[in-house]
Amino acid sequence: MSITVLDGGLFTTVQDAGRTSQQASGFGVSGVMDPWMFRLANLLVNNSTDAAVLEITSVGPTLQFNQDCIVALTGATGIATLDGQPFPFYQARLILSGQQLAIKQLINGTRSYLAVVGGFQVPMVMGSRATSTRYRLGGFRGRALQTGDVLPVVRHAAYMPNYGSRHLPSTTYSQTQVSIRVTPGPQFDQFDQQTQRVFAKMTFTISDAADRMGYRLSGAPLKVAQTGNLLSEGTFFGGIQVPQDGAPIILLADRQTTGGYPVIAVIASVDLPLIAQARPGMTVNFKLISITAAQQLLKAQQEKLADLERQVQQLSERDLSPRLAATRIARLFK
């Protein structure tokens, strides 16, 4: 069974948690840019945590469903319609065979995630269904979706008891400035104290050189003490490199596997979704925190997700009204 792509949108790819065990072999991780919204989309349709979804950037696709299917949209919100009628974000909905879902301009945030029951059934490549356009690997033929593509989904994608009770409150993203918590990077001490202070106080702007590989930041250049001879080392999601021109680069999902620029800081895992939803022209500032504090924040987020999973499951099993279900779940976000 399948879904036909009538319009691929600006940049829509199949993604999951990524090729996390292949970086040592020279293959990038890829995977979703916003791991939190990825998890919530799969939660709403009762998928496993790593089921493949569509990651939608800025302007989404138009899809024709060739079977009945339960879906959910999370992340950036905007204009979405089902056969011309408004389609909601952050709730499980049944789409019937022959209906068309159009996800148009995203206004609040940059990336949305479309999950279907059972996940998108593109082939596994090196343990993942993630698309790496740099290598033309994984996903749907290693590229962004195009008109005429046919995406396979599981045959029983319309079966889920009480799906109408599976709701979450939507998230509001900043449109102008985002504050990101970071920990000191591996080469933090190689920068002089003045540069460290400037980095923590300065406001940067996300330049037009921004994609899934990384965001280059503009602003007063940082002073780089070491002029070369650094050994290349493995890169990681959220690492902030400082090349010789002093303009920081935030490494993201499609980053290269190794790098030789000093890394002044690393984005705390809980704030990766904030940078994933930012766009060129927005300003960014960084707040230095300890590794222990970052670990505590991550633990709290994981506990929140576990509570959310239990609540959504319990509410759907009880078949509460959608309004009451949404009200109870919203308490977890306060």
Solvent accessible surface area in square Angstrom, and as a share of the most:
residue,aa,sasa,rsa
1,M,97,0.43
2,S,21,0.13
3,I,0,0.00
4,T,30,0.18
5,V,0,0.00
6,L,65,0.32
7,D,73,0.38
8,G,5,0.05
9,G,28,0.27
10,L,117,0.58
11,F,65,0.27
12,T,0,0.00
13,T,1,0.01
14,V,1,0.00
15,Q,1,0.00
16,D,10,0.05
17,A,56,0.43
18,G,10,0.10
19,R,3,0.01
20,T,101,0.58
21,S,89,0.57
22,Q,42,0.19
23,Q,38,0.17
24,A,112,0.87
25,S,78,0.50
26,G,38,0.36
27,F,63,0.26
28,G,5,0.04
29,V,19,0.11
30,S,5,0.03
31,G,1,0.01
32,V,9,0.05
33,M,0,0.00
34,D,0,0.00
35,P,48,0.30
36,W,33,0.12
37,M,4,0.02
38,F,5,0.02
39,R,78,0.28
40,L,1,0.00
41,A,0,0.00
42,N,1,0.00
43,L,19,0.09
44,L,0,0.00
45,V,1,0.01
46,N,88,0.45
47,N,25,0.13
48,S,71,0.46
49,T,67,0.39
50,D,83,0.43
51,A,12,0.09
52,A,2,0.01
53,V,0,0.00
54,L,0,0.00
55,E,1,0.00
56,I,0,0.00
57,T,17,0.10
58,S,22,0.14
59,V,56,0.32
60,G,6,0.06
61,P,1,0.00
62,T,33,0.19
63,L,0,0.00
64,Q,55,0.25
65,F,0,0.00
66,N,53,0.27
67,Q,9,0.04
68,D,59,0.30
69,C,0,0.00
70,I,0,0.00
71,V,0,0.00
72,A,0,0.00
73,L,0,0.00
74,T,0,0.00
75,G,0,0.00
76,A,0,0.00
77,T,27,0.16
78,G,27,0.26
79,I,85,0.43
80,A,6,0.05
81,T,20,0.12
82,L,17,0.09
83,D,81,0.42
84,G,57,0.55
85,Q,123,0.55
86,P,115,0.72
87,F,10,0.04
88,P,36,0.22
89,F,30,0.12
90,Y,4,0.02
91,Q,37,0.16
92,A,0,0.00
93,R,82,0.30
94,L,54,0.27
95,I,0,0.00
96,L,87,0.43
97,S,63,0.41
98,G,46,0.44
99,Q,40,0.18
100,Q,71,0.32
101,L,0,0.00
102,A,14,0.11
103,I,1,0.01
104,K,97,0.41
105,Q,80,0.36
106,L,0,0.00
107,I,100,0.51
108,N,27,0.14
109,G,2,0.02
110,T,8,0.05
111,R,11,0.04
112,S,0,0.00
113,Y,0,0.00
114,L,0,0.00
115,A,0,0.00
116,V,0,0.00
117,V,13,0.07
118,G,29,0.28
119,G,1,0.01
120,F,1,0.00
121,Q,63,0.28
122,V,3,0.01
123,P,98,0.62
124,M,106,0.47
125,V,41,0.23
126,M,74,0.33
127,G,62,0.60
128,S,2,0.01
129,R,58,0.21
130,A,0,0.00
131,T,1,0.00
132,S,2,0.01
133,T,48,0.28
134,R,128,0.47
135,Y,78,0.30
136,R,157,0.57
137,L,34,0.17
138,G,10,0.09
139,G,4,0.04
140,F,23,0.10
141,R,173,0.63
142,G,1,0.01
143,R,31,0.11
144,A,24,0.18
145,L,9,0.05
146,Q,99,0.44
147,T,101,0.59
148,G,49,0.47
149,D,9,0.05
150,V,74,0.43
151,L,0,0.00
152,P,50,0.31
153,V,7,0.04
154,V,29,0.17
155,R,188,0.69
156,H,116,0.52
157,A,0,0.00
158,A,42,0.33
159,Y,159,0.60
160,M,17,0.07
161,P,82,0.51
162,N,52,0.27
163,Y,63,0.24
164,G,30,0.29
165,S,3,0.02
166,R,4,0.02
167,H,24,0.11
168,L,9,0.05
169,P,38,0.24
170,S,73,0.47
171,T,38,0.22
172,T,121,0.71
173,Y,19,0.07
174,S,55,0.36
175,Q,99,0.44
176,T,101,0.59
177,Q,80,0.36
178,V,14,0.08
179,S,66,0.42
180,I,0,0.00
181,R,79,0.29
182,V,0,0.00
183,T,13,0.08
184,P,55,0.34
185,G,10,0.10
186,P,80,0.50
187,Q,21,0.09
188,F,27,0.11
189,D,126,0.65
190,Q,78,0.35
191,F,5,0.02
192,D,59,0.30
193,Q,128,0.57
194,Q,105,0.46
195,T,6,0.04
196,Q,29,0.13
197,R,118,0.43
198,V,45,0.26
199,F,0,0.00
200,A,36,0.28
201,K,162,0.69
202,M,31,0.14
203,T,68,0.40
204,F,0,0.00
205,T,46,0.27
206,I,1,0.01
207,S,27,0.17
208,D,132,0.68
209,A,60,0.47
210,A,26,0.20
211,D,82,0.42
212,R,14,0.05
213,M,73,0.33
214,G,10,0.10
215,Y,4,0.01
216,R,83,0.30
217,L,0,0.00
218,S,51,0.33
219,G,50,0.48
220,A,62,0.48
221,P,96,0.60
222,L,8,0.04
223,K,135,0.57
224,V,24,0.14
225,A,60,0.47
226,Q,64,0.29
227,T,117,0.68
228,G,28,0.27
229,N,155,0.79
230,L,46,0.23
231,L,160,0.80
232,S,77,0.50
233,E,71,0.32
234,G,43,0.41
235,T,13,0.07
236,F,67,0.28
237,F,46,0.19
238,G,0,0.00
239,G,0,0.00
240,I,0,0.00
241,Q,5,0.02
242,V,0,0.00
243,P,8,0.05
244,Q,94,0.42
245,D,91,0.47
246,G,1,0.01
247,A,22,0.17
248,P,2,0.01
249,I,29,0.14
250,I,0,0.00
251,L,6,0.03
252,L,0,0.00
253,A,1,0.00
254,D,18,0.09
255,R,18,0.07
256,Q,40,0.18
257,T,21,0.12
258,T,73,0.42
259,G,13,0.12
260,G,32,0.31
261,Y,99,0.38
262,P,4,0.02
263,V,8,0.05
264,I,0,0.00
265,A,0,0.00
266,V,34,0.19
267,I,5,0.03
268,A,4,0.03
269,S,53,0.34
270,V,20,0.11
271,D,3,0.02
272,L,15,0.07
273,P,13,0.08
274,L,69,0.34
275,I,0,0.00
276,A,0,0.00
277,Q,3,0.02
278,A,2,0.01
279,R,67,0.24
280,P,64,0.40
281,G,54,0.52
282,M,10,0.04
283,T,36,0.21
284,V,0,0.00
285,N,32,0.16
286,F,5,0.02
287,K,121,0.51
288,L,56,0.28
289,I,27,0.13
290,S,62,0.40
291,I,105,0.53
292,T,80,0.46
293,A,32,0.25
294,A,14,0.11
295,Q,112,0.50
296,Q,116,0.51
297,L,56,0.28
298,L,56,0.28
299,K,125,0.53
300,A,57,0.44
301,Q,42,0.19
302,Q,105,0.47
303,E,92,0.41
304,K,66,0.28
305,L,12,0.06
306,A,36,0.28
307,D,51,0.26
308,L,0,0.00
309,E,59,0.26
310,R,131,0.48
311,Q,61,0.27
312,V,0,0.00
313,Q,66,0.29
314,Q,69,0.31
315,L,1,0.01
316,S,3,0.02
317,E,113,0.51
318,R,139,0.51
319,D,90,0.47
320,L,34,0.17
321,S,60,0.39
322,P,67,0.42
323,R,204,0.75
324,L,70,0.35
325,A,0,0.00
326,A,32,0.25
327,T,68,0.40
328,R,82,0.30
329,I,0,0.00
330,A,28,0.21
331,R,151,0.55
332,L,49,0.24
333,F,62,0.26
334,K,202,0.86
